[in-house]
Amino acid sequence: MKNILVTYKTNENEKEFYRNFFKDHAISFLDDTETDKKEKILLKSEIIIAWNPTRELEKFDKNLFRNFRFIQLLSAGYDHLEFDMFPTTCLIARNQGAYAPAMAEHTVAMILALSKKLRLYHNRMAEGKFEQLKSITRQIKGATLGIIGFGSIGKEVTKLMRGFDVKVMALNTSGKTTEDVDFIGTLNDLDNLLIHSDFVVISIPLSDETEGLIGKKELELMKNDAILINVARGPIVKEKDLYEHLKNHPDFSAGIDAWWIEPFKFGHFKINYPFFELPNLLGSPHNSAIVENILIEGARKATENAKKFLNNKEIKGVVERT
């Protein structure tokens, strides 16, 4: 029997789910634990289920974490982690692919909304302007879709967009895939993808290699009327460069779901430029994964991975420490 601790605040449905799933183990919930017993619970815990353990455990002495063997994140990303908080022997896994279908739907919705200029023409109609013949939009059929980060999200986006008979250019770490794409490469082929794509989707993890990946040079390589969608992490795109490009290229547009300063990591939301004054920007509050029952679904994916760890089987999404 292993000691499993859920460190994020859970509702009763989630608690019941975890109790049923880990019925052969000792399961505890940090938010339900009396204050004077939390340190004892932490000290004996071996497996951690968390959204953001850096924030959830920041007020505790890290010596209390010395028995941690495995941390399973509910989040697909991991750039919010402070690895030094946890023992070097502790494996950490992200929730790989858990939210890909929902995020792909959101991505395609942004592509469609920006291609058809729904926000722009809605606002003009609100002003009393009914400009049917002047309200020209772009056809998606036959366009080229570029995906930077051809993992679970990128593959789901491709499935949905194939219905529009698009060509697909994709980049991943290996430059290989079994998926039906028109081009597969690595980040060394980024310029080629940017030059030829009508829609560019960023779904690659944030890392030292990808931080600032898209800046002034890369934006200027893109087509004048290209659409950039970021559902990954804000810092992959240089904030100032994107704002200035949008401002100076009115036919270019962007859909941003992942921002530079967000509450999950920093405790608040902040932008340094007036993006929302631009007509060619469509924003959402990093909710591309938030659909009905997604928290339970995400927990299910995470616990299945944790169970593999418990059974000494190969686990998914192991994070390399930085």
SEDRENMAR-188451 format. One record per residue (C-alpha): residue in one letter; residue number from 1; z, y, x. Coordinates in steps of 0.001 Angstrom, whole numbers. Each point is the difference from the previous one (the first is absolute). Example, Ala and Ser with C-alpha at 12.3 -4.5 7.8 and 13.67 -1.06 7.14 Angstrom:
<rokols>
A_1_7800_-4500_12300;
S_2_-660_3440_1370;
</rokols>
This chain:
<rokols>
M_1_0_0_0;
K_2_-1035_3410_1329;
N_3_1490_3417_-729;
I_4_-2644_2239_-1562;
L_5_535_3723_-630;
V_6_-2104_2331_-2146;
T_7_570_3496_1374;
Y_8_-1907_2167_-2498;
K_9_1231_1021_-3451;
T_10_-1069_-2598_-2567;
N_11_46_-217_-3773;
E_12_1340_-2976_-1938;
N_13_-3417_-1639_-372;
E_14_-528_114_3744;
K_15_3486_-1354_684;
E_16_-595_-2886_-2386;
F_17_-3329_-724_1681;
Y_18_1592_-136_3460;
R_19_2895_-2159_-1172;
N_20_-2366_-2513_-1564;
F_21_-2350_-42_2971;
F_22_2738_-420_2607;
K_23_2280_-2189_-2119;
D_24_673_-2341_2927;
H_25_1196_2855_2208;
A_26_2649_2732_-51;
I_27_-1662_3149_-1348;
S_28_1687_3435_85;
F_29_-1050_3488_-1082;
L_30_1154_2917_2107;
D_31_86_2411_-2957;
D_32_2325_-2368_-1895;
T_33_2348_-563_2914;
E_34_3297_1881_87;
T_35_96_2615_2736;
D_36_2771_-1676_1980;
K_37_-1918_-3302_11;
K_38_-3436_1236_1024;
E_39_598_-287_3723;
K_40_1153_-3597_-375;
I_41_-3079_-842_-2091;
L_42_-2306_1588_2579;
L_43_1646_-1818_2873;
K_44_-539_-3435_-1513;
S_45_-3490_652_-1378;
E_46_-2906_-1841_1616;
I_47_-2965_809_-2230;
I_48_-632_3514_-1325;
I_49_-2240_1031_-2892;
A_50_-657_3743_213;
W_51_-2323_2833_-901;
N_52_1024_2357_2767;
P_53_2801_-1516_2074;
T_54_45_3021_2303;
R_55_1181_2227_-2860;
E_56_1894_-2658_-1956;
L_57_2143_-918_3013;
E_58_78_3260_1960;
K_59_3674_719_-678;
F_60_1174_-3302_1484;
D_61_718_-908_3613;
K_62_-2943_-2033_1270;
N_63_2433_-2488_1568;
L_64_492_-1241_-3552;
F_65_-3619_-1176_48;
R_66_381_-2351_2939;
N_67_-372_-3150_-2111;
F_68_-3218_1140_-1678;
R_69_-2688_-2627_592;
F_70_-2725_1152_-2378;
I_71_-778_3211_-1878;
Q_72_-2534_-265_-2818;
L_73_-1353_3352_-1113;
L_74_-1037_676_-3572;
S_75_-2399_2628_1331;
A_76_-3401_-872_1416;
G_77_359_2693_2668;
Y_78_2587_118_2755;
D_79_-449_3331_1778;
H_80_3303_1192_-1497;
L_81_2033_-2507_2034;
E_82_2267_833_2908;
F_83_-218_-3279_1859;
D_84_2858_825_2359;
M_85_2429_-352_-2900;
F_86_-517_-3748_-140;
P_87_455_-2883_2465;
T_88_-3043_-769_2137;
T_89_277_-3623_-1143;
C_90_-366_1021_-3654;
L_91_-3459_-573_-1458;
I_92_-1321_2660_-2359;
A_93_-2792_-633_-2509;
R_94_-1863_2433_-2215;
N_95_-1017_-921_-3540;
Q_96_-3587_-728_955;
G_97_-2527_249_-2832;
A_98_2621_276_-2726;
Y_99_-1440_3137_-1582;
A_100_-3669_-321_917;
P_101_-1495_-528_-3507;
A_102_1763_3029_-1476;
M_103_-798_2167_3021;
A_104_-3644_-1038_-132;
E_105_-213_1081_-3644;
H_106_1497_3370_917;
T_107_-2432_380_2889;
V_108_-3021_-710_-2180;
A_109_1344_2360_-2676;
M_110_116_2778_2579;
I_111_-3525_-755_1201;
L_112_-1291_92_-3580;
A_113_1897_3157_-946;
L_114_-1225_1884_3061;
S_115_-3561_-1321_-239;
K_116_-231_1065_-3623;
K_117_1956_3230_654;
L_118_2196_-691_-3003;
R_119_2702_2471_957;
L_120_-2494_2794_720;
Y_121_-1940_-281_-3248;
H_122_3135_-586_-2059;
N_123_1354_3320_1265;
R_124_-3283_1777_-723;
M_125_43_-1291_-3557;
A_126_3570_1213_-336;
E_127_-1444_3431_836;
G_128_-2500_-377_-2849;
K_129_-2969_-930_2208;
F_130_-2230_-2809_-1315;
E_131_-2500_-383_2851;
Q_132_-1608_-3355_-741;
L_133_-3196_340_2033;
K_134_1683_1838_2857;
S_135_2873_-2480_267;
I_136_-1693_-2319_2467;
T_137_1943_-2964_1380;
R_138_-854_-2639_2559;
Q_139_-1128_-3553_-708;
I_140_2070_-2694_1653;
K_141_-2548_-2797_-251;
G_142_-1515_-747_3392;
A_143_2440_2203_1950;
T_144_1717_-1100_3210;
L_145_3723_-710_-11;
G_146_1835_174_3326;
I_147_3410_-1633_294;
I_148_2279_753_2925;
G_149_2447_-2890_14;
F_150_-1555_-3058_-1590;
G_151_3174_-1775_-1043;
S_152_1242_-921_-3466;
I_153_-574_3462_-1490;
G_154_-3440_451_1536;
K_155_-1128_-3389_-1237;
E_156_1206_724_-3537;
V_157_-1788_3368_21;
T_158_-3176_-1772_1081;
K_159_246_-2480_-2887;
L_160_278_2819_-2524;
M_161_-2718_2146_1540;
R_162_-2504_-2847_293;
G_163_-686_489_-3696;
F_164_-1672_3288_931;
D_165_-2336_-1775_2439;
V_166_1377_1920_2966;
K_167_-527_-840_3652;
V_168_3247_-684_1874;
M_169_853_930_3566;
A_170_3436_-1136_1149;
L_171_2225_252_3057;
N_172_2859_-2287_1003;
T_173_1725_-1035_3215;
S_174_-2213_-2987_783;
G_175_-3412_1248_-1081;
K_176_-413_-3241_-1938;
T_177_349_-1031_-3642;
T_178_-1033_-2761_-2381;
E_179_-462_2564_-2768;
D_180_-3472_1024_-1178;
V_181_-489_3392_1654;
D_182_-3018_1812_1378;
F_183_1747_989_3221;
I_184_3253_-1014_1671;
G_185_1377_1610_3144;
T_186_3116_1338_1678;
L_187_1327_3527_468;
N_188_-2496_308_2827;
D_189_-2603_201_-2760;
L_190_1787_2755_-1916;
D_191_-2623_2675_658;
N_192_-2771_-2263_-1254;
L_193_1900_-680_-3220;
L_194_773_3670_-600;
I_195_-3581_1094_537;
H_196_-1480_-2474_-2485;
S_197_2643_-201_-2764;
D_198_-53_1889_-3287;
F_199_3580_-1052_-779;
V_200_2598_-638_2717;
V_201_3224_-1804_-886;
I_202_2953_35_2393;
S_203_2126_-3117_-473;
I_204_1089_-662_3568;
P_205_3662_-41_1119;
L_206_1408_3000_1824;
S_207_541_-722_3691;
D_208_-232_1758_3341;
E_209_-3695_-895_-15;
T_210_-739_1284_-3506;
E_211_2162_3144_-135;
G_212_-2388_2945_-99;
L_213_-2968_-2360_-198;
I_214_-1897_2359_-2308;
G_215_-196_3569_1237;
K_216_-2481_2845_279;
K_217_-2529_-1975_2044;
E_218_59_-2991_-2324;
L_219_-189_2103_-3161;
E_220_-3028_1843_1327;
L_221_-1746_-3328_607;
M_222_258_-827_-3699;
K_223_-2657_871_-2541;
N_224_243_3491_-1467;
D_225_736_-1437_-3464;
A_226_2078_-2992_1106;
I_227_3205_-1023_-1743;
L_228_3086_-918_2048;
I_229_2779_-2054_-1606;
N_230_3350_-568_1732;
V_231_2329_-2586_-1543;
A_232_1554_-1004_3338;
R_233_2149_2577_1805;
G_234_-397_3763_225;
P_235_171_431_3795;
I_236_-3110_-2139_501;
V_237_-1841_3189_-984;
K_238_733_3298_1722;
E_239_1346_2230_-2751;
K_240_-1321_3345_1234;
D_241_-3428_-1400_806;
L_242_-367_-1557_-3450;
Y_243_1051_3184_-1771;
E_244_-2422_2144_1976;
H_245_-2833_-2481_-500;
L_246_549_-93_-3757;
K_247_188_3777_-143;
N_248_-3163_518_2039;
H_249_-2037_-2858_-1510;
P_250_186_338_-3798;
D_251_-2275_-3018_-572;
F_252_2356_-2217_1999;
S_253_3003_-1368_-1911;
A_254_3145_-2011_603;
G_255_2388_-2122_-2011;
I_256_3447_-77_1586;
D_257_2701_-2424_-1109;
A_258_1838_-182_3325;
W_259_1431_3276_1319;
W_260_1360_1230_3276;
I_261_3569_754_-1061;
E_262_1260_-2183_-2856;
P_263_3441_-687_-1514;
F_264_-12_-3708_915;
K_265_154_766_3713;
F_266_1149_3627_222;
G_267_1953_491_-3229;
H_268_-2333_2697_-1331;
F_269_-3663_853_-612;
K_270_-1714_2762_1928;
I_271_-3529_1130_773;
N_272_-787_2625_2610;
Y_273_-3239_1226_-1558;
P_274_-916_936_-3609;
F_275_-2000_-3142_-761;
F_276_504_287_-3734;
E_277_-1810_3312_-119;
L_278_-3178_-1833_998;
P_279_-2336_-1285_-2723;
N_280_-1223_-2884_2178;
L_281_3413_-1612_482;
L_282_1474_-2667_-2284;
G_283_3604_-911_691;
S_284_2473_-2599_-1210;
P_285_3688_-486_948;
H_286_-475_-3180_2052;
N_287_112_-1983_-3222;
S_288_-3134_-2093_535;
A_289_2139_-3145_-53;
I_290_2213_1002_-2909;
V_291_-1115_-1906_-3064;
E_292_1984_-1764_-2695;
N_293_2304_-2763_1320;
I_294_-1087_642_3591;
L_295_3571_47_1335;
I_296_602_-3564_-1159;
E_297_-3435_-1046_1240;
G_298_686_1599_3375;
A_299_3380_-1723_148;
R_300_-1656_-3322_-809;
K_301_-2449_354_2882;
A_302_2775_1034_2360;
T_303_2332_-2845_-953;
E_304_-2766_-2564_363;
N_305_-393_1170_3580;
A_306_3755_-88_555;
K_307_70_-3552_-1328;
K_308_-2555_-974_2628;
F_309_2362_1356_2625;
L_310_2847_-2013_-1487;
N_311_-2144_-3142_126;
N_312_-1211_657_3555;
K_313_-3577_522_-1169;
E_314_-2477_2594_1200;
I_315_733_3411_-1506;
K_316_-2448_2798_-788;
G_317_18_3598_1138;
V_318_2244_-255_3066;
V_319_340_3507_1431;
E_320_-425_704_3694;
R_321_2845_2163_1232;
T_322_-904_3394_1398;
</rokols>
